[in-house]
Amino acid sequence: MKGAGVEMNKIYYLVILYLVLINLAGFAIMGIDKKRAKADKRRIKEKTLFLIAIMGGSIGSVVGMRYFHHKTKHKSFVLGMPFLIILQVLIITFLYNL
């Protein structure tokens, strides 16, 4: 059974790495879209911004929203992104306690 513990550790590290990377992507994509908005260039679709958040990048997306002052007047983002954080924390807590 010792080998099973090592495999679980690898899975946890991979999950943590994934979450770090997807949250960095969420943060970056908010900055990129803000820069494009200011330059009047082609924007990133709101669906894409939410997709990154749904895939686990909600914390990075919210931090990016606040840092870049982007999408802060859109109710769907102001309410939706924090809701996704709460939902994801609940899901992770549930899965961790299985």
Biopython code that builds the backbone (N, CA, C, O; Angstrom):
import numpy as np
from Bio.PDB.StructureBuilder import StructureBuilder

atoms = [
    (1, "MET", "N", (0.800, -1.201, 0.000)),
    (1, "MET", "CA", (0.000, 0.000, 0.000)),
    (1, "MET", "C", (0.841, 1.264, 0.000)),
    (1, "MET", "O", (0.327, 2.352, -0.258)),
    (2, "LYS", "N", (2.111, 1.133, 0.282)),
    (2, "LYS", "CA", (2.977, 2.307, 0.306)),
    (2, "LYS", "C", (3.008, 2.998, -1.056)),
    (2, "LYS", "O", (3.055, 4.226, -1.129)),
    (3, "GLY", "N", (2.982, 2.219, -2.125)),
    (3, "GLY", "CA", (3.004, 2.767, -3.478)),
    (3, "GLY", "C", (1.767, 3.589, -3.797)),
    (3, "GLY", "O", (1.846, 4.549, -4.564)),
    (4, "ALA", "N", (0.614, 3.225, -3.218)),
    (4, "ALA", "CA", (-0.623, 3.958, -3.458)),
    (4, "ALA", "C", (-0.520, 5.375, -2.893)),
    (4, "ALA", "O", (-1.027, 6.320, -3.496)),
    (5, "GLY", "N", (0.135, 5.526, -1.734)),
    (5, "GLY", "CA", (0.309, 6.852, -1.139)),
    (5, "GLY", "C", (1.177, 7.743, -1.995)),
    (5, "GLY", "O", (0.916, 8.939, -2.127)),
    (6, "VAL", "N", (2.214, 7.161, -2.581)),
    (6, "VAL", "CA", (3.099, 7.921, -3.461)),
    (6, "VAL", "C", (2.333, 8.383, -4.690)),
    (6, "VAL", "O", (2.503, 9.519, -5.135)),
    (7, "GLU", "N", (1.496, 7.521, -5.241)),
    (7, "GLU", "CA", (0.702, 7.884, -6.422)),
    (7, "GLU", "C", (-0.282, 9.002, -6.089)),
    (7, "GLU", "O", (-0.482, 9.906, -6.901)),
    (8, "MET", "N", (-0.901, 8.954, -4.908)),
    (8, "MET", "CA", (-1.827, 10.008, -4.505)),
    (8, "MET", "C", (-1.097, 11.339, -4.354)),
    (8, "MET", "O", (-1.627, 12.390, -4.717)),
    (9, "ASN", "N", (0.127, 11.289, -3.814)),
    (9, "ASN", "CA", (0.920, 12.520, -3.697)),
    (9, "ASN", "C", (1.174, 13.133, -5.064)),
    (9, "ASN", "O", (1.091, 14.351, -5.226)),
    (10, "LYS", "N", (1.481, 12.299, -6.047)),
    (10, "LYS", "CA", (1.708, 12.791, -7.406)),
    (10, "LYS", "C", (0.446, 13.451, -7.957)),
    (10, "LYS", "O", (0.510, 14.500, -8.599)),
    (11, "ILE", "N", (-0.690, 12.827, -7.698)),
    (11, "ILE", "CA", (-1.960, 13.384, -8.177)),
    (11, "ILE", "C", (-2.224, 14.738, -7.524)),
    (11, "ILE", "O", (-2.622, 15.688, -8.198)),
    (12, "TYR", "N", (-2.001, 14.827, -6.202)),
    (12, "TYR", "CA", (-2.202, 16.099, -5.514)),
    (12, "TYR", "C", (-1.297, 17.182, -6.083)),
    (12, "TYR", "O", (-1.742, 18.308, -6.304)),
    (13, "TYR", "N", (-0.039, 16.854, -6.320)),
    (13, "TYR", "CA", (0.898, 17.839, -6.879)),
    (13, "TYR", "C", (0.475, 18.273, -8.275)),
    (13, "TYR", "O", (0.584, 19.449, -8.623)),
    (14, "LEU", "N", (-0.007, 17.325, -9.075)),
    (14, "LEU", "CA", (-0.473, 17.669, -10.419)),
    (14, "LEU", "C", (-1.704, 18.565, -10.361)),
    (14, "LEU", "O", (-1.831, 19.507, -11.143)),
    (15, "VAL", "N", (-2.608, 18.272, -9.434)),
    (15, "VAL", "CA", (-3.808, 19.101, -9.277)),
    (15, "VAL", "C", (-3.410, 20.508, -8.840)),
    (15, "VAL", "O", (-3.928, 21.493, -9.368)),
    (16, "ILE", "N", (-2.503, 20.604, -7.890)),
    (16, "ILE", "CA", (-2.048, 21.918, -7.420)),
    (16, "ILE", "C", (-1.367, 22.683, -8.553)),
    (16, "ILE", "O", (-1.616, 23.874, -8.741)),
    (17, "LEU", "N", (-0.511, 22.000, -9.304)),
    (17, "LEU", "CA", (0.154, 22.638, -10.443)),
    (17, "LEU", "C", (-0.877, 23.133, -11.453)),
    (17, "LEU", "O", (-0.774, 24.252, -11.954)),
    (18, "TYR", "N", (-1.866, 22.301, -11.748)),
    (18, "TYR", "CA", (-2.921, 22.693, -12.683)),
    (18, "TYR", "C", (-3.634, 23.943, -12.179)),
    (18, "TYR", "O", (-3.834, 24.894, -12.934)),
    (19, "LEU", "N", (-4.017, 23.942, -10.898)),
    (19, "LEU", "CA", (-4.747, 25.090, -10.343)),
    (19, "LEU", "C", (-3.912, 26.365, -10.369)),
    (19, "LEU", "O", (-4.435, 27.446, -10.638)),
    (20, "VAL", "N", (-2.630, 26.244, -10.093)),
    (20, "VAL", "CA", (-1.752, 27.421, -10.161)),
    (20, "VAL", "C", (-1.708, 27.956, -11.595)),
    (20, "VAL", "O", (-1.840, 29.159, -11.819)),
    (21, "LEU", "N", (-1.526, 27.068, -12.548)),
    (21, "LEU", "CA", (-1.418, 27.496, -13.949)),
    (21, "LEU", "C", (-2.727, 28.071, -14.476)),
    (21, "LEU", "O", (-2.713, 29.088, -15.169)),
    (22, "ILE", "N", (-3.856, 27.442, -14.163)),
    (22, "ILE", "CA", (-5.137, 27.937, -14.677)),
    (22, "ILE", "C", (-5.501, 29.271, -14.029)),
    (22, "ILE", "O", (-6.143, 30.112, -14.658)),
    (23, "ASN", "N", (-5.095, 29.467, -12.779)),
    (23, "ASN", "CA", (-5.354, 30.759, -12.132)),
    (23, "ASN", "C", (-4.439, 31.851, -12.675)),
    (23, "ASN", "O", (-4.855, 33.003, -12.796)),
    (24, "LEU", "N", (-3.214, 31.505, -13.000)),
    (24, "LEU", "CA", (-2.340, 32.465, -13.678)),
    (24, "LEU", "C", (-2.933, 32.845, -15.028)),
    (24, "LEU", "O", (-2.884, 34.007, -15.431)),
    (25, "ALA", "N", (-3.491, 31.862, -15.724)),
    (25, "ALA", "CA", (-4.141, 32.130, -17.012)),
    (25, "ALA", "C", (-5.351, 33.038, -16.819)),
    (25, "ALA", "O", (-5.562, 33.960, -17.608)),
    (26, "GLY", "N", (-6.152, 32.788, -15.773)),
    (26, "GLY", "CA", (-7.309, 33.636, -15.491)),
    (26, "GLY", "C", (-6.906, 35.077, -15.225)),
    (26, "GLY", "O", (-7.541, 36.010, -15.715)),
    (27, "PHE", "N", (-5.854, 35.248, -14.450)),
    (27, "PHE", "CA", (-5.341, 36.588, -14.158)),
    (27, "PHE", "C", (-4.847, 37.253, -15.447)),
    (27, "PHE", "O", (-5.198, 38.396, -15.738)),
    (28, "ALA", "N", (-4.038, 36.533, -16.203)),
    (28, "ALA", "CA", (-3.445, 37.087, -17.423)),
    (28, "ALA", "C", (-4.501, 37.445, -18.461)),
    (28, "ALA", "O", (-4.406, 38.486, -19.111)),
    (29, "ILE", "N", (-5.492, 36.600, -18.617)),
    (29, "ILE", "CA", (-6.492, 36.844, -19.658)),
    (29, "ILE", "C", (-7.320, 38.092, -19.350)),
    (29, "ILE", "O", (-7.777, 38.777, -20.264)),
    (30, "MET", "N", (-7.512, 38.384, -18.068)),
    (30, "MET", "CA", (-8.200, 39.635, -17.700)),
    (30, "MET", "C", (-7.341, 40.842, -18.087)),
    (30, "MET", "O", (-7.853, 41.836, -18.602)),
    (31, "GLY", "N", (-6.047, 40.749, -17.837)),
    (31, "GLY", "CA", (-5.145, 41.836, -18.205)),
    (31, "GLY", "C", (-5.059, 42.024, -19.711)),
    (31, "GLY", "O", (-5.039, 43.150, -20.209)),
    (32, "ILE", "N", (-5.007, 40.916, -20.423)),
    (32, "ILE", "CA", (-4.932, 40.984, -21.890)),
    (32, "ILE", "C", (-6.197, 41.619, -22.457)),
    (32, "ILE", "O", (-6.130, 42.481, -23.334)),
    (33, "ASP", "N", (-7.358, 41.185, -21.945)),
    (33, "ASP", "CA", (-8.609, 41.740, -22.454)),
    (33, "ASP", "C", (-8.744, 43.219, -22.118)),
    (33, "ASP", "O", (-9.256, 43.991, -22.928)),
    (34, "LYS", "N", (-8.293, 43.621, -20.941)),
    (34, "LYS", "CA", (-8.333, 45.039, -20.561)),
    (34, "LYS", "C", (-7.451, 45.864, -21.500)),
    (34, "LYS", "O", (-7.838, 46.944, -21.944)),
    (35, "LYS", "N", (-6.260, 45.338, -21.793)),
    (35, "LYS", "CA", (-5.343, 46.036, -22.693)),
    (35, "LYS", "C", (-5.960, 46.171, -24.088)),
    (35, "LYS", "O", (-5.855, 47.221, -24.721)),
    (36, "ARG", "N", (-6.603, 45.099, -24.558)),
    (36, "ARG", "CA", (-7.260, 45.145, -25.865)),
    (36, "ARG", "C", (-8.423, 46.134, -25.864)),
    (36, "ARG", "O", (-8.655, 46.826, -26.855)),
    (37, "ALA", "N", (-9.149, 46.197, -24.759)),
    (37, "ALA", "CA", (-10.282, 47.134, -24.663)),
    (37, "ALA", "C", (-9.799, 48.574, -24.769)),
    (37, "ALA", "O", (-10.397, 49.395, -25.465)),
    (38, "LYS", "N", (-8.713, 48.867, -24.070)),
    (38, "LYS", "CA", (-8.164, 50.228, -24.116)),
    (38, "LYS", "C", (-7.644, 50.585, -25.503)),
    (38, "LYS", "O", (-7.741, 51.736, -25.929)),
    (39, "ALA", "N", (-7.094, 49.601, -26.206)),
    (39, "ALA", "CA", (-6.522, 49.836, -27.535)),
    (39, "ALA", "C", (-7.576, 49.713, -28.637)),
    (39, "ALA", "O", (-7.258, 49.844, -29.819)),
    (40, "ASP", "N", (-8.831, 49.463, -28.250)),
    (40, "ASP", "CA", (-9.927, 49.287, -29.203)),
    (40, "ASP", "C", (-9.612, 48.180, -30.212)),
    (40, "ASP", "O", (-9.867, 48.318, -31.409)),
    (41, "LYS", "N", (-9.053, 47.084, -29.704)),
    (41, "LYS", "CA", (-8.732, 45.921, -30.537)),
    (41, "LYS", "C", (-9.743, 44.816, -30.274)),
    (41, "LYS", "O", (-10.619, 44.939, -29.418)),
    (42, "ARG", "N", (-9.602, 43.739, -31.026)),
    (42, "ARG", "CA", (-10.503, 42.594, -30.894)),
    (42, "ARG", "C", (-10.436, 42.037, -29.476)),
    (42, "ARG", "O", (-9.353, 41.782, -28.950)),
    (43, "ARG", "N", (-11.606, 41.849, -28.864)),
    (43, "ARG", "CA", (-11.701, 41.448, -27.468)),
    (43, "ARG", "C", (-11.783, 39.933, -27.303)),
    (43, "ARG", "O", (-12.088, 39.202, -28.245)),
    (44, "ILE", "N", (-11.507, 39.494, -26.102)),
    (44, "ILE", "CA", (-11.685, 38.096, -25.727)),
    (44, "ILE", "C", (-13.152, 37.930, -25.352)),
    (44, "ILE", "O", (-13.698, 38.743, -24.606)),
    (45, "LYS", "N", (-13.788, 36.887, -25.861)),
    (45, "LYS", "CA", (-15.209, 36.673, -25.597)),
    (45, "LYS", "C", (-15.445, 36.447, -24.107)),
    (45, "LYS", "O", (-14.623, 35.841, -23.419)),
    (46, "GLU", "N", (-16.579, 36.943, -23.623)),
    (46, "GLU", "CA", (-16.933, 36.744, -22.225)),
    (46, "GLU", "C", (-17.061, 35.265, -21.897)),
    (46, "GLU", "O", (-16.741, 34.834, -20.789)),
    (47, "LYS", "N", (-17.533, 34.485, -22.875)),
    (47, "LYS", "CA", (-17.622, 33.030, -22.696)),
    (47, "LYS", "C", (-16.256, 32.447, -22.358)),
    (47, "LYS", "O", (-16.145, 31.573, -21.498)),
    (48, "THR", "N", (-15.227, 32.927, -23.028)),
    (48, "THR", "CA", (-13.864, 32.437, -22.805)),
    (48, "THR", "C", (-13.376, 32.833, -21.421)),
    (48, "THR", "O", (-12.736, 32.037, -20.734)),
    (49, "LEU", "N", (-13.674, 34.056, -21.011)),
    (49, "LEU", "CA", (-13.273, 34.499, -19.676)),
    (49, "LEU", "C", (-13.926, 33.621, -18.608)),
    (49, "LEU", "O", (-13.278, 33.218, -17.642)),
    (50, "PHE", "N", (-15.206, 33.331, -18.792)),
    (50, "PHE", "CA", (-15.906, 32.467, -17.837)),
    (50, "PHE", "C", (-15.422, 31.017, -17.935)),
    (50, "PHE", "O", (-15.358, 30.323, -16.921)),
    (51, "LEU", "N", (-15.087, 30.560, -19.123)),
    (51, "LEU", "CA", (-14.600, 29.189, -19.278)),
    (51, "LEU", "C", (-13.321, 28.966, -18.478)),
    (51, "LEU", "O", (-13.179, 27.950, -17.798)),
    (52, "ILE", "N", (-12.403, 29.906, -18.557)),
    (52, "ILE", "CA", (-11.161, 29.808, -17.775)),
    (52, "ILE", "C", (-11.497, 29.728, -16.287)),
    (52, "ILE", "O", (-10.908, 28.932, -15.554)),
    (53, "ALA", "N", (-12.442, 30.553, -15.845)),
    (53, "ALA", "CA", (-12.843, 30.555, -14.432)),
    (53, "ALA", "C", (-13.491, 29.228, -14.052)),
    (53, "ALA", "O", (-13.196, 28.677, -12.991)),
    (54, "ILE", "N", (-14.361, 28.716, -14.900)),
    (54, "ILE", "CA", (-15.047, 27.451, -14.623)),
    (54, "ILE", "C", (-14.048, 26.292, -14.560)),
    (54, "ILE", "O", (-14.219, 25.354, -13.781)),
    (55, "MET", "N", (-13.026, 26.368, -15.373)),
    (55, "MET", "CA", (-12.019, 25.301, -15.410)),
    (55, "MET", "C", (-11.105, 25.327, -14.178)),
    (55, "MET", "O", (-10.174, 24.528, -14.081)),
    (56, "GLY", "N", (-11.365, 26.231, -13.252)),
    (56, "GLY", "CA", (-10.574, 26.276, -12.021)),
    (56, "GLY", "C", (-9.829, 27.577, -11.824)),
    (56, "GLY", "O", (-9.147, 27.746, -10.813)),
    (57, "GLY", "N", (-9.940, 28.498, -12.758)),
    (57, "GLY", "CA", (-9.199, 29.750, -12.673)),
    (57, "GLY", "C", (-9.990, 30.909, -12.107)),
    (57, "GLY", "O", (-9.701, 32.069, -12.403)),
    (58, "SER", "N", (-10.987, 30.602, -11.293)),
    (58, "SER", "CA", (-11.864, 31.661, -10.784)),
    (58, "SER", "C", (-11.136, 32.641, -9.854)),
    (58, "SER", "O", (-11.391, 33.844, -9.909)),
    (59, "ILE", "N", (-10.249, 32.146, -9.017)),
    (59, "ILE", "CA", (-9.531, 33.044, -8.102)),
    (59, "ILE", "C", (-8.637, 33.991, -8.900)),
    (59, "ILE", "O", (-8.625, 35.195, -8.646)),
    (60, "GLY", "N", (-7.895, 33.457, -9.852)),
    (60, "GLY", "CA", (-7.047, 34.299, -10.690)),
    (60, "GLY", "C", (-7.856, 35.299, -11.496)),
    (60, "GLY", "O", (-7.423, 36.432, -11.706)),
    (61, "SER", "N", (-9.032, 34.879, -11.949)),
    (61, "SER", "CA", (-9.897, 35.782, -12.714)),
    (61, "SER", "C", (-10.401, 36.926, -11.846)),
    (61, "SER", "O", (-10.415, 38.077, -12.282)),
    (62, "VAL", "N", (-10.816, 36.617, -10.623)),
    (62, "VAL", "CA", (-11.302, 37.665, -9.720)),
    (62, "VAL", "C", (-10.165, 38.612, -9.350)),
    (62, "VAL", "O", (-10.348, 39.829, -9.338)),
    (63, "VAL", "N", (-9.010, 38.065, -9.052)),
    (63, "VAL", "CA", (-7.857, 38.924, -8.731)),
    (63, "VAL", "C", (-7.523, 39.801, -9.938)),
    (63, "VAL", "O", (-7.229, 40.986, -9.780)),
    (64, "GLY", "N", (-7.567, 39.230, -11.137)),
    (64, "GLY", "CA", (-7.329, 40.002, -12.358)),
    (64, "GLY", "C", (-8.374, 41.079, -12.577)),
    (64, "GLY", "O", (-8.045, 42.191, -12.991)),
    (65, "MET", "N", (-9.643, 40.754, -12.301)),
    (65, "MET", "CA", (-10.709, 41.754, -12.411)),
    (65, "MET", "C", (-10.413, 42.955, -11.521)),
    (65, "MET", "O", (-10.528, 44.105, -11.943)),
    (66, "ARG", "N", (-10.033, 42.667, -10.297)),
    (66, "ARG", "CA", (-9.771, 43.746, -9.330)),
    (66, "ARG", "C", (-8.490, 44.505, -9.675)),
    (66, "ARG", "O", (-8.462, 45.735, -9.637)),
    (67, "TYR", "N", (-7.445, 43.777, -10.008)),
    (67, "TYR", "CA", (-6.148, 44.395, -10.282)),
    (67, "TYR", "C", (-6.203, 45.297, -11.520)),
    (67, "TYR", "O", (-5.680, 46.411, -11.514)),
    (68, "PHE", "N", (-6.846, 44.796, -12.580)),
    (68, "PHE", "CA", (-6.903, 45.550, -13.838)),
    (68, "PHE", "C", (-8.159, 46.426, -13.938)),
    (68, "PHE", "O", (-8.347, 47.125, -14.933)),
    (69, "HIS", "N", (-9.015, 46.392, -12.914)),
    (69, "HIS", "CA", (-10.286, 47.124, -12.934)),
    (69, "HIS", "C", (-11.048, 46.800, -14.212)),
    (69, "HIS", "O", (-11.456, 47.689, -14.960)),
    (70, "HIS", "N", (-11.224, 45.514, -14.439)),
    (70, "HIS", "CA", (-11.831, 45.039, -15.679)),
    (70, "HIS", "C", (-13.079, 44.229, -15.388)),
    (70, "HIS", "O", (-13.059, 43.336, -14.541)),
    (71, "LYS", "N", (-14.153, 44.530, -16.075)),
    (71, "LYS", "CA", (-15.445, 43.856, -15.946)),
    (71, "LYS", "C", (-16.068, 44.076, -14.572)),
    (71, "LYS", "O", (-16.923, 43.297, -14.149)),
    (72, "THR", "N", (-15.656, 45.112, -13.880)),
    (72, "THR", "CA", (-16.152, 45.364, -12.524)),
    (72, "THR", "C", (-17.527, 46.025, -12.502)),
    (72, "THR", "O", (-18.121, 46.176, -11.435)),
    (73, "LYS", "N", (-18.035, 46.419, -13.663)),
    (73, "LYS", "CA", (-19.375, 47.002, -13.734)),
    (73, "LYS", "C", (-20.386, 46.026, -14.328)),
    (73, "LYS", "O", (-21.557, 46.364, -14.505)),
    (74, "HIS", "N", (-19.928, 44.821, -14.632)),
    (74, "HIS", "CA", (-20.788, 43.806, -15.225)),
    (74, "HIS", "C", (-21.267, 42.873, -14.114)),
    (74, "HIS", "O", (-20.471, 42.161, -13.501)),
    (75, "LYS", "N", (-22.578, 42.888, -13.863)),
    (75, "LYS", "CA", (-23.128, 42.064, -12.782)),
    (75, "LYS", "C", (-22.789, 40.587, -12.952)),
    (75, "LYS", "O", (-22.527, 39.887, -11.974)),
    (76, "SER", "N", (-22.794, 40.119, -14.191)),
    (76, "SER", "CA", (-22.509, 38.699, -14.418)),
    (76, "SER", "C", (-21.116, 38.334, -13.934)),
    (76, "SER", "O", (-20.896, 37.206, -13.491)),
    (77, "PHE", "N", (-20.179, 39.256, -14.007)),
    (77, "PHE", "CA", (-18.820, 39.000, -13.538)),
    (77, "PHE", "C", (-18.695, 39.269, -12.033)),
    (77, "PHE", "O", (-18.096, 38.479, -11.304)),
    (78, "VAL", "N", (-19.255, 40.369, -11.586)),
    (78, "VAL", "CA", (-19.145, 40.757, -10.173)),
    (78, "VAL", "C", (-19.797, 39.709, -9.269)),
    (78, "VAL", "O", (-19.298, 39.431, -8.179)),
    (79, "LEU", "N", (-20.898, 39.136, -9.716)),
    (79, "LEU", "CA", (-21.576, 38.099, -8.934)),
    (79, "LEU", "C", (-21.146, 36.694, -9.334)),
    (79, "LEU", "O", (-21.000, 35.814, -8.486)),
    (80, "GLY", "N", (-20.946, 36.494, -10.625)),
    (80, "GLY", "CA", (-20.652, 35.155, -11.144)),
    (80, "GLY", "C", (-19.300, 34.611, -10.750)),
    (80, "GLY", "O", (-19.187, 33.438, -10.393)),
    (81, "MET", "N", (-18.279, 35.430, -10.806)),
    (81, "MET", "CA", (-16.930, 34.952, -10.487)),
    (81, "MET", "C", (-16.793, 34.542, -9.007)),
    (81, "MET", "O", (-16.273, 33.462, -8.724)),
    (82, "PRO", "N", (-17.246, 35.374, -8.067)),
    (82, "PRO", "CA", (-17.180, 34.930, -6.669)),
    (82, "PRO", "C", (-18.031, 33.676, -6.409)),
    (82, "PRO", "O", (-17.661, 32.822, -5.604)),
    (83, "PHE", "N", (-19.174, 33.579, -7.101)),
    (83, "PHE", "CA", (-20.002, 32.381, -6.976)),
    (83, "PHE", "C", (-19.210, 31.142, -7.414)),
    (83, "PHE", "O", (-19.282, 30.093, -6.774)),
    (84, "LEU", "N", (-18.465, 31.275, -8.498)),
    (84, "LEU", "CA", (-17.656, 30.148, -8.973)),
    (84, "LEU", "C", (-16.583, 29.767, -7.953)),
    (84, "LEU", "O", (-16.301, 28.583, -7.766)),
    (85, "ILE", "N", (-15.990, 30.751, -7.301)),
    (85, "ILE", "CA", (-14.993, 30.451, -6.265)),
    (85, "ILE", "C", (-15.638, 29.628, -5.155)),
    (85, "ILE", "O", (-15.100, 28.601, -4.742)),
    (86, "ILE", "N", (-16.781, 30.079, -4.680)),
    (86, "ILE", "CA", (-17.474, 29.363, -3.604)),
    (86, "ILE", "C", (-17.830, 27.954, -4.045)),
    (86, "ILE", "O", (-17.614, 26.994, -3.305)),
    (87, "LEU", "N", (-18.370, 27.826, -5.240)),
    (87, "LEU", "CA", (-18.741, 26.514, -5.773)),
    (87, "LEU", "C", (-17.529, 25.596, -5.880)),
    (87, "LEU", "O", (-17.602, 24.424, -5.512)),
    (88, "GLN", "N", (-16.419, 26.121, -6.382)),
    (88, "GLN", "CA", (-15.215, 25.301, -6.547)),
    (88, "GLN", "C", (-14.623, 24.900, -5.200)),
    (88, "GLN", "O", (-14.133, 23.780, -5.056)),
    (89, "VAL", "N", (-14.659, 25.784, -4.223)),
    (89, "VAL", "CA", (-14.171, 25.438, -2.881)),
    (89, "VAL", "C", (-15.036, 24.326, -2.293)),
    (89, "VAL", "O", (-14.515, 23.391, -1.683)),
    (90, "LEU", "N", (-16.343, 24.422, -2.473)),
    (90, "LEU", "CA", (-17.235, 23.373, -1.976)),
    (90, "LEU", "C", (-16.966, 22.035, -2.661)),
    (90, "LEU", "O", (-16.947, 20.995, -2.003)),
    (91, "ILE", "N", (-16.762, 22.057, -3.960)),
    (91, "ILE", "CA", (-16.481, 20.827, -4.709)),
    (91, "ILE", "C", (-15.161, 20.215, -4.250)),
    (91, "ILE", "O", (-15.084, 19.010, -4.014)),
    (92, "ILE", "N", (-14.133, 21.032, -4.125)),
    (92, "ILE", "CA", (-12.818, 20.538, -3.687)),
    (92, "ILE", "C", (-12.916, 19.980, -2.277)),
    (92, "ILE", "O", (-12.346, 18.928, -1.987)),
    (93, "THR", "N", (-13.633, 20.670, -1.397)),
    (93, "THR", "CA", (-13.802, 20.185, -0.019)),
    (93, "THR", "C", (-14.519, 18.849, -0.006)),
    (93, "THR", "O", (-14.121, 17.932, 0.713)),
    (94, "PHE", "N", (-15.575, 18.735, -0.799)),
    (94, "PHE", "CA", (-16.311, 17.485, -0.884)),
    (94, "PHE", "C", (-15.430, 16.347, -1.394)),
    (94, "PHE", "O", (-15.419, 15.261, -0.815)),
    (95, "LEU", "N", (-14.696, 16.593, -2.473)),
    (95, "LEU", "CA", (-13.826, 15.553, -3.046)),
    (95, "LEU", "C", (-12.695, 15.178, -2.111)),
    (95, "LEU", "O", (-12.298, 14.015, -2.043)),
    (96, "TYR", "N", (-12.180, 16.148, -1.397)),
    (96, "TYR", "CA", (-11.087, 15.883, -0.458)),
    (96, "TYR", "C", (-11.552, 14.986, 0.686)),
    (96, "TYR", "O", (-10.786, 14.172, 1.200)),
    (97, "ASN", "N", (-12.813, 15.146, 1.075)),
    (97, "ASN", "CA", (-13.345, 14.381, 2.200)),
    (97, "ASN", "C", (-13.943, 13.030, 1.811)),
    (97, "ASN", "O", (-14.490, 12.336, 2.667)),
    (98, "LEU", "N", (-13.851, 12.654, 0.566)),
    (98, "LEU", "CA", (-14.346, 11.335, 0.151)),
    (98, "LEU", "C", (-13.544, 10.209, 0.757)),
    (98, "LEU", "O", (-13.834, 9.040, 0.506)),
]
sb = StructureBuilder()
sb.init_structure("model")
sb.init_model(0)
sb.init_chain("A")
sb.init_seg("    ")
for serial, (resi, resn, name, xyz) in enumerate(atoms, 1):
    if name == "N":
        sb.init_residue(resn, " ", resi, " ")
    sb.init_atom(name, np.array(xyz, "f"), 0.0, 1.0, " ", f" {name:<3s}", serial, name[0])
structure = sb.get_structure()
